[in-house]
Amino acid sequence: MTLALSSPAAAVAAQDHCRPGIYGAGEDAFVVLGAGSAAGPGRRYLFRDGRRGSTGEAGAMVTCEDDIATVAAADGTTQQWPRRETRETDTAFDSAATRLAGQLIEPAGPPDPTRPLVVMVHGSEQTAAIGSVYAYMLAAQGISAFVYDKRGTGASEGTYTQNFELLAEDAASALEKARRLAAGRFGRAGFFGGSQGGWVAPLAATRTPADFVAIGFGLVVSPIEEDRAQLLDEAHRMGLDPAEVAQVERLSRATAVLVRTHFQQGFEDLAEVRREIGSAPWATTIQGEYSGDMLRMSDADLRRIGRARFDNLELIWDYDAAAALGKLKVPLLWVLAEKDREAPIEQTRAVLTTLAETGQPIDVYLFPDTDHGMFEFRENPDGSRTGTRITDGYLRLLADWIKGDVHGRYGRGDKL
């Protein structure tokens, strides 16, 4: 029974009494709760069909108290779902002389030597990964999930970085640790990487034995090529003419020299592009990953603080993602978001097709009308997007593919 609470502070306190985990009434009727939401009070929740939110939101579909989740149906009825038991092992491991915090989440029940084990390789976020709804979502579908806080985040030591080589070393060390913790209780073991994890997870699989790699909404192009693709996508949506698109291309080439040389060269070329573009209306709004901001900075400021602003995370700007994939011999799943603005898919899709034609075991799925994160969205009047939910089928596909049990349709997703 849900108690009436007298104040918002009391409501927050009640939400804190619910632990992260899996809450459900049966094998297919469940919701997972993760760590608290940065956007407000309560815990993040996620259903397997992609509905999501926070228990602290007004009108939330899920509230929770004393490890009992109250789930509201569309017809106004509610159900009480208790927390399912899971085996959770907190741990720490060393990678490149740095102590990292991790957690192994295993479904309840007797040891299963055939159960898949997956290490979750996170994206570019600087928040803690332990407590992720995605780890619990895989555990709810019969998979043991190992999640760890990236160096410099959460309970892990070290300095936050986006150096793919170092992050791959951390992911490889995480898989080795997970294998030891789950010894005798797993079969296949591999990686899942989302977004930036699409660069890191395949590289990690070349550092330590892995049986599979699964990627969601990642790229097989360099960060420089990602910026260019975003610029051209924006130019297309703005309706720029060919001469203006050519200017956008020159902007991309100029900023590429800056980042490629770590701000040792390229200032004069960018200054020339800046003069050429002048006061064009599109120059005030175009973004890319970094080029728009560089365009709008003065030459003096860019020389003074450009590297500190744009090149402070050890990013490998010309990273050859296709080369890393070419070294893989294990099955690879790659899931694409058709209308991904943050990671446009055209070049990635082409590279994956080429690799598949060489005989590599690659399964590629495309979900229509989805943006980065596999989010369905609504278009706002200003052209921006608001994510509404994770597209149905994506979370089931990940779990079934990792288990080697892909069958039937997965929402509106198509296998390419």
LOKOLVEX-376148 format. One record per residue (C-alpha): residue number from 1; residue in one letter; chain; x, y, z. Coordinates in steps of 0.5 Angstrom, whole numbers, plus 500, padded with zeros to 3 digits. Layout:
N
<node NUM; a; A; <X; Y; Z>>
...
end
This chain:
416
<node 1; m; A; <500; 500; 500>>
<node 2; t; A; <503; 507; 498>>
<node 3; l; A; <503; 512; 504>>
<node 4; a; A; <500; 519; 503>>
<node 5; l; A; <506; 524; 504>>
<node 6; s; A; <506; 530; 507>>
<node 7; s; A; <511; 534; 503>>
<node 8; p; A; <516; 534; 497>>
<node 9; a; A; <522; 532; 502>>
<node 10; a; A; <518; 526; 505>>
<node 11; a; A; <517; 524; 498>>
<node 12; v; A; <524; 524; 496>>
<node 13; a; A; <526; 520; 502>>
<node 14; a; A; <521; 515; 501>>
<node 15; q; A; <524; 514; 494>>
<node 16; d; A; <531; 513; 497>>
<node 17; h; A; <528; 507; 500>>
<node 18; c; A; <528; 503; 494>>
<node 19; r; A; <534; 500; 492>>
<node 20; p; A; <536; 500; 484>>
<node 21; g; A; <534; 493; 481>>
<node 22; i; A; <529; 489; 478>>
<node 23; y; A; <522; 490; 480>>
<node 24; g; A; <517; 485; 477>>
<node 25; a; A; <511; 481; 477>>
<node 26; g; A; <513; 476; 472>>
<node 27; e; A; <519; 474; 467>>
<node 28; d; A; <516; 479; 462>>
<node 29; a; A; <513; 484; 467>>
<node 30; f; A; <518; 488; 470>>
<node 31; v; A; <521; 495; 470>>
<node 32; v; A; <528; 497; 472>>
<node 33; l; A; <530; 502; 477>>
<node 34; g; A; <537; 505; 477>>
<node 35; a; A; <541; 511; 480>>
<node 36; g; A; <538; 518; 482>>
<node 37; s; A; <536; 522; 476>>
<node 38; a; A; <541; 529; 476>>
<node 39; a; A; <534; 532; 473>>
<node 40; g; A; <531; 532; 480>>
<node 41; p; A; <529; 527; 485>>
<node 42; g; A; <527; 520; 485>>
<node 43; r; A; <530; 514; 481>>
<node 44; r; A; <531; 513; 473>>
<node 45; y; A; <526; 507; 471>>
<node 46; l; A; <526; 504; 464>>
<node 47; f; A; <521; 499; 461>>
<node 48; r; A; <524; 493; 456>>
<node 49; d; A; <519; 497; 451>>
<node 50; g; A; <523; 503; 452>>
<node 51; r; A; <518; 507; 456>>
<node 52; r; A; <523; 511; 461>>
<node 53; g; A; <522; 517; 466>>
<node 54; s; A; <524; 518; 474>>
<node 55; t; A; <520; 516; 480>>
<node 56; g; A; <520; 523; 482>>
<node 57; e; A; <517; 526; 476>>
<node 58; a; A; <510; 529; 477>>
<node 59; g; A; <505; 524; 474>>
<node 60; a; A; <511; 518; 473>>
<node 61; m; A; <508; 511; 471>>
<node 62; v; A; <513; 508; 476>>
<node 63; t; A; <513; 510; 484>>
<node 64; c; A; <517; 506; 489>>
<node 65; e; A; <517; 505; 497>>
<node 66; d; A; <520; 500; 501>>
<node 67; d; A; <522; 496; 495>>
<node 68; i; A; <515; 496; 492>>
<node 69; a; A; <514; 499; 485>>
<node 70; t; A; <507; 502; 484>>
<node 71; v; A; <506; 501; 476>>
<node 72; a; A; <501; 505; 473>>
<node 73; a; A; <497; 502; 467>>
<node 74; a; A; <494; 507; 461>>
<node 75; d; A; <487; 505; 464>>
<node 76; g; A; <489; 508; 471>>
<node 77; t; A; <490; 501; 474>>
<node 78; t; A; <496; 500; 478>>
<node 79; q; A; <500; 494; 480>>
<node 80; q; A; <505; 493; 486>>
<node 81; w; A; <511; 490; 483>>
<node 82; p; A; <517; 487; 489>>
<node 83; r; A; <524; 488; 488>>
<node 84; r; A; <527; 481; 485>>
<node 85; e; A; <533; 478; 488>>
<node 86; t; A; <539; 479; 484>>
<node 87; r; A; <547; 477; 486>>
<node 88; e; A; <551; 484; 486>>
<node 89; t; A; <558; 484; 488>>
<node 90; d; A; <562; 490; 489>>
<node 91; t; A; <569; 490; 487>>
<node 92; a; A; <575; 494; 485>>
<node 93; f; A; <580; 493; 480>>
<node 94; d; A; <587; 496; 477>>
<node 95; s; A; <588; 498; 470>>
<node 96; a; A; <594; 502; 468>>
<node 97; a; A; <596; 504; 475>>
<node 98; t; A; <589; 506; 477>>
<node 99; r; A; <584; 503; 481>>
<node 100; l; A; <577; 503; 478>>
<node 101; a; A; <570; 501; 482>>
<node 102; g; A; <566; 496; 479>>
<node 103; q; A; <560; 492; 480>>
<node 104; l; A; <557; 485; 477>>
<node 105; i; A; <550; 484; 477>>
<node 106; e; A; <548; 477; 476>>
<node 107; p; A; <540; 474; 475>>
<node 108; a; A; <538; 470; 482>>
<node 109; g; A; <538; 463; 482>>
<node 110; p; A; <543; 457; 481>>
<node 111; p; A; <549; 458; 478>>
<node 112; d; A; <549; 457; 470>>
<node 113; p; A; <555; 456; 466>>
<node 114; t; A; <552; 458; 460>>
<node 115; r; A; <549; 465; 462>>
<node 116; p; A; <552; 470; 458>>
<node 117; l; A; <557; 475; 461>>
<node 118; v; A; <557; 482; 458>>
<node 119; v; A; <562; 488; 460>>
<node 120; m; A; <558; 495; 459>>
<node 121; v; A; <563; 500; 456>>
<node 122; h; A; <560; 507; 457>>
<node 123; g; A; <560; 513; 452>>
<node 124; s; A; <563; 520; 453>>
<node 125; e; A; <559; 522; 460>>
<node 126; q; A; <562; 524; 466>>
<node 127; t; A; <557; 521; 471>>
<node 128; a; A; <558; 514; 475>>
<node 129; a; A; <556; 508; 471>>
<node 130; i; A; <555; 504; 477>>
<node 131; g; A; <547; 504; 478>>
<node 132; s; A; <546; 504; 471>>
<node 133; v; A; <539; 502; 468>>
<node 134; y; A; <542; 499; 462>>
<node 135; a; A; <546; 494; 467>>
<node 136; y; A; <539; 492; 470>>
<node 137; m; A; <536; 491; 464>>
<node 138; l; A; <540; 486; 461>>
<node 139; a; A; <540; 482; 468>>
<node 140; a; A; <533; 482; 468>>
<node 141; q; A; <533; 479; 461>>
<node 142; g; A; <538; 473; 463>>
<node 143; i; A; <545; 476; 462>>
<node 144; s; A; <550; 478; 468>>
<node 145; a; A; <552; 485; 467>>
<node 146; f; A; <559; 488; 469>>
<node 147; v; A; <559; 495; 470>>
<node 148; y; A; <564; 500; 472>>
<node 149; d; A; <566; 507; 473>>
<node 150; k; A; <570; 510; 468>>
<node 151; r; A; <577; 513; 471>>
<node 152; g; A; <575; 520; 474>>
<node 153; t; A; <568; 519; 475>>
<node 154; g; A; <564; 516; 481>>
<node 155; a; A; <568; 512; 485>>
<node 156; s; A; <574; 510; 481>>
<node 157; e; A; <580; 514; 481>>
<node 158; g; A; <584; 517; 476>>
<node 159; t; A; <583; 523; 471>>
<node 160; y; A; <577; 523; 466>>
<node 161; t; A; <580; 522; 459>>
<node 162; q; A; <577; 520; 452>>
<node 163; n; A; <583; 517; 450>>
<node 164; f; A; <581; 511; 447>>
<node 165; e; A; <587; 507; 448>>
<node 166; l; A; <587; 508; 455>>
<node 167; l; A; <579; 507; 456>>
<node 168; a; A; <580; 500; 452>>
<node 169; e; A; <585; 498; 457>>
<node 170; d; A; <580; 499; 462>>
<node 171; a; A; <575; 496; 459>>
<node 172; a; A; <579; 490; 457>>
<node 173; s; A; <581; 490; 465>>
<node 174; a; A; <574; 490; 467>>
<node 175; l; A; <573; 484; 463>>
<node 176; e; A; <578; 480; 466>>
<node 177; k; A; <576; 482; 473>>
<node 178; a; A; <569; 480; 471>>
<node 179; r; A; <571; 473; 468>>
<node 180; r; A; <574; 472; 475>>
<node 181; l; A; <568; 474; 479>>
<node 182; a; A; <563; 470; 475>>
<node 183; a; A; <568; 464; 475>>
<node 184; g; A; <564; 458; 473>>
<node 185; r; A; <557; 462; 472>>
<node 186; f; A; <558; 464; 465>>
<node 187; g; A; <559; 462; 458>>
<node 188; r; A; <560; 467; 453>>
<node 189; a; A; <563; 473; 455>>
<node 190; g; A; <564; 480; 451>>
<node 191; f; A; <563; 487; 451>>
<node 192; f; A; <557; 492; 450>>
<node 193; g; A; <559; 499; 448>>
<node 194; g; A; <554; 505; 447>>
<node 195; s; A; <556; 512; 443>>
<node 196; q; A; <563; 513; 444>>
<node 197; g; A; <563; 506; 447>>
<node 198; g; A; <563; 504; 439>>
<node 199; w; A; <570; 506; 439>>
<node 200; v; A; <573; 503; 445>>
<node 201; a; A; <569; 496; 446>>
<node 202; p; A; <572; 493; 439>>
<node 203; l; A; <579; 496; 441>>
<node 204; a; A; <578; 493; 448>>
<node 205; a; A; <576; 486; 444>>
<node 206; t; A; <583; 486; 441>>
<node 207; r; A; <587; 487; 448>>
<node 208; t; A; <583; 481; 451>>
<node 209; p; A; <579; 475; 449>>
<node 210; a; A; <572; 476; 448>>
<node 211; d; A; <567; 472; 445>>
<node 212; f; A; <562; 478; 442>>
<node 213; v; A; <562; 485; 441>>
<node 214; a; A; <555; 489; 441>>
<node 215; i; A; <555; 496; 439>>
<node 216; g; A; <549; 501; 440>>
<node 217; f; A; <549; 508; 436>>
<node 218; g; A; <556; 508; 435>>
<node 219; l; A; <561; 511; 429>>
<node 220; v; A; <566; 507; 425>>
<node 221; v; A; <569; 514; 423>>
<node 222; s; A; <574; 519; 426>>
<node 223; p; A; <572; 524; 431>>
<node 224; i; A; <574; 529; 425>>
<node 225; e; A; <570; 526; 421>>
<node 226; e; A; <564; 526; 426>>
<node 227; d; A; <565; 533; 426>>
<node 228; r; A; <564; 534; 419>>
<node 229; a; A; <558; 529; 418>>
<node 230; q; A; <555; 533; 423>>
<node 231; l; A; <556; 540; 420>>
<node 232; l; A; <554; 537; 413>>
<node 233; d; A; <547; 534; 416>>
<node 234; e; A; <546; 541; 419>>
<node 235; a; A; <548; 545; 412>>
<node 236; h; A; <543; 540; 409>>
<node 237; r; A; <537; 542; 414>>
<node 238; m; A; <538; 549; 413>>
<node 239; g; A; <538; 549; 406>>
<node 240; l; A; <544; 552; 404>>
<node 241; d; A; <546; 553; 397>>
<node 242; p; A; <552; 549; 394>>
<node 243; a; A; <557; 555; 395>>
<node 244; e; A; <555; 555; 402>>
<node 245; v; A; <556; 548; 403>>
<node 246; a; A; <563; 549; 400>>
<node 247; q; A; <564; 554; 405>>
<node 248; v; A; <562; 549; 411>>
<node 249; e; A; <567; 544; 408>>
<node 250; r; A; <573; 549; 408>>
<node 251; l; A; <571; 550; 415>>
<node 252; s; A; <571; 543; 417>>
<node 253; r; A; <578; 542; 413>>
<node 254; a; A; <581; 548; 417>>
<node 255; t; A; <579; 546; 424>>
<node 256; a; A; <581; 539; 423>>
<node 257; v; A; <588; 542; 422>>
<node 258; l; A; <588; 545; 428>>
<node 259; v; A; <586; 539; 432>>
<node 260; r; A; <590; 534; 428>>
<node 261; t; A; <596; 538; 430>>
<node 262; h; A; <594; 540; 437>>
<node 263; f; A; <593; 547; 436>>
<node 264; q; A; <600; 548; 433>>
<node 265; q; A; <598; 549; 426>>
<node 266; g; A; <591; 552; 422>>
<node 267; f; A; <590; 559; 425>>
<node 268; e; A; <591; 562; 419>>
<node 269; d; A; <587; 558; 414>>
<node 270; l; A; <581; 558; 419>>
<node 271; a; A; <582; 566; 419>>
<node 272; e; A; <581; 566; 412>>
<node 273; v; A; <575; 561; 412>>
<node 274; r; A; <572; 566; 418>>
<node 275; r; A; <573; 572; 413>>
<node 276; e; A; <570; 568; 407>>
<node 277; i; A; <564; 566; 411>>
<node 278; g; A; <563; 573; 414>>
<node 279; s; A; <556; 575; 417>>
<node 280; a; A; <552; 569; 413>>
<node 281; p; A; <546; 568; 418>>
<node 282; w; A; <548; 560; 418>>
<node 283; a; A; <555; 562; 421>>
<node 284; t; A; <551; 564; 428>>
<node 285; t; A; <548; 557; 429>>
<node 286; i; A; <552; 552; 426>>
<node 287; q; A; <555; 547; 431>>
<node 288; g; A; <558; 540; 429>>
<node 289; e; A; <562; 537; 434>>
<node 290; y; A; <567; 543; 435>>
<node 291; s; A; <567; 547; 429>>
<node 292; g; A; <562; 552; 430>>
<node 293; d; A; <564; 554; 436>>
<node 294; m; A; <571; 555; 433>>
<node 295; l; A; <568; 559; 428>>
<node 296; r; A; <565; 564; 433>>
<node 297; m; A; <571; 565; 437>>
<node 298; s; A; <576; 570; 435>>
<node 299; d; A; <583; 568; 432>>
<node 300; a; A; <586; 571; 439>>
<node 301; d; A; <582; 567; 443>>
<node 302; l; A; <583; 561; 439>>
<node 303; r; A; <590; 562; 440>>
<node 304; r; A; <590; 563; 447>>
<node 305; i; A; <585; 558; 450>>
<node 306; g; A; <583; 554; 444>>
<node 307; r; A; <587; 548; 446>>
<node 308; a; A; <585; 548; 453>>
<node 309; r; A; <578; 549; 451>>
<node 310; f; A; <577; 543; 445>>
<node 311; d; A; <583; 539; 446>>
<node 312; n; A; <584; 537; 453>>
<node 313; l; A; <581; 530; 454>>
<node 314; e; A; <587; 526; 450>>
<node 315; l; A; <582; 525; 444>>
<node 316; i; A; <585; 521; 438>>
<node 317; w; A; <582; 526; 433>>
<node 318; d; A; <584; 521; 427>>
<node 319; y; A; <583; 515; 430>>
<node 320; d; A; <582; 509; 425>>
<node 321; a; A; <576; 505; 428>>
<node 322; a; A; <575; 501; 421>>
<node 323; a; A; <582; 498; 423>>
<node 324; a; A; <580; 496; 430>>
<node 325; l; A; <574; 493; 427>>
<node 326; g; A; <578; 489; 422>>
<node 327; k; A; <582; 486; 427>>
<node 328; l; A; <576; 483; 430>>
<node 329; k; A; <574; 475; 429>>
<node 330; v; A; <568; 475; 434>>
<node 331; p; A; <561; 476; 432>>
<node 332; l; A; <559; 484; 432>>
<node 333; l; A; <552; 487; 433>>
<node 334; w; A; <552; 494; 430>>
<node 335; v; A; <545; 498; 432>>
<node 336; l; A; <544; 504; 428>>
<node 337; a; A; <539; 510; 429>>
<node 338; e; A; <537; 512; 422>>
<node 339; k; A; <536; 520; 424>>
<node 340; d; A; <542; 520; 429>>
<node 341; r; A; <544; 528; 429>>
<node 342; e; A; <550; 527; 434>>
<node 343; a; A; <553; 521; 430>>
<node 344; p; A; <550; 521; 423>>
<node 345; i; A; <550; 514; 420>>
<node 346; e; A; <552; 514; 413>>
<node 347; q; A; <559; 513; 413>>
<node 348; t; A; <559; 508; 419>>
<node 349; r; A; <554; 504; 415>>
<node 350; a; A; <558; 504; 409>>
<node 351; v; A; <564; 501; 412>>
<node 352; l; A; <560; 496; 416>>
<node 353; t; A; <557; 494; 409>>
<node 354; t; A; <564; 493; 406>>
<node 355; l; A; <567; 489; 412>>
<node 356; a; A; <561; 484; 412>>
<node 357; e; A; <563; 483; 404>>
<node 358; t; A; <569; 481; 406>>
<node 359; g; A; <566; 475; 411>>
<node 360; q; A; <567; 478; 418>>
<node 361; p; A; <561; 476; 422>>
<node 362; i; A; <557; 483; 423>>
<node 363; d; A; <550; 484; 424>>
<node 364; v; A; <547; 491; 423>>
<node 365; y; A; <540; 493; 425>>
<node 366; l; A; <537; 500; 423>>
<node 367; f; A; <531; 503; 427>>
<node 368; p; A; <527; 508; 423>>
<node 369; d; A; <526; 515; 426>>
<node 370; t; A; <531; 515; 432>>
<node 371; d; A; <536; 519; 434>>
<node 372; h; A; <542; 518; 438>>
<node 373; g; A; <541; 514; 444>>
<node 374; m; A; <536; 510; 440>>
<node 375; f; A; <531; 515; 442>>
<node 376; e; A; <524; 516; 439>>
<node 377; f; A; <523; 524; 439>>
<node 378; r; A; <518; 530; 437>>
<node 379; e; A; <520; 535; 433>>
<node 380; n; A; <520; 542; 436>>
<node 381; p; A; <518; 549; 432>>
<node 382; d; A; <525; 551; 432>>
<node 383; g; A; <528; 545; 429>>
<node 384; s; A; <530; 542; 436>>
<node 385; r; A; <528; 535; 438>>
<node 386; t; A; <526; 532; 445>>
<node 387; g; A; <527; 525; 446>>
<node 388; t; A; <521; 521; 448>>
<node 389; r; A; <523; 514; 449>>
<node 390; i; A; <528; 509; 447>>
<node 391; t; A; <525; 505; 441>>
<node 392; d; A; <521; 499; 442>>
<node 393; g; A; <525; 493; 440>>
<node 394; y; A; <532; 495; 441>>
<node 395; l; A; <533; 493; 448>>
<node 396; r; A; <530; 486; 447>>
<node 397; l; A; <535; 486; 441>>
<node 398; l; A; <541; 487; 445>>
<node 399; a; A; <539; 482; 450>>
<node 400; d; A; <537; 476; 445>>
<node 401; w; A; <543; 477; 440>>
<node 402; i; A; <548; 477; 446>>
<node 403; k; A; <544; 470; 448>>
<node 404; g; A; <545; 468; 441>>
<node 405; d; A; <537; 467; 441>>
<node 406; v; A; <535; 473; 436>>
<node 407; h; A; <528; 471; 433>>
<node 408; g; A; <522; 475; 430>>
<node 409; r; A; <521; 482; 429>>
<node 410; y; A; <524; 487; 434>>
<node 411; g; A; <520; 493; 434>>
<node 412; r; A; <521; 497; 427>>
<node 413; g; A; <528; 495; 427>>
<node 414; d; A; <530; 492; 420>>
<node 415; k; A; <536; 488; 419>>
<node 416; l; A; <541; 490; 414>>
end
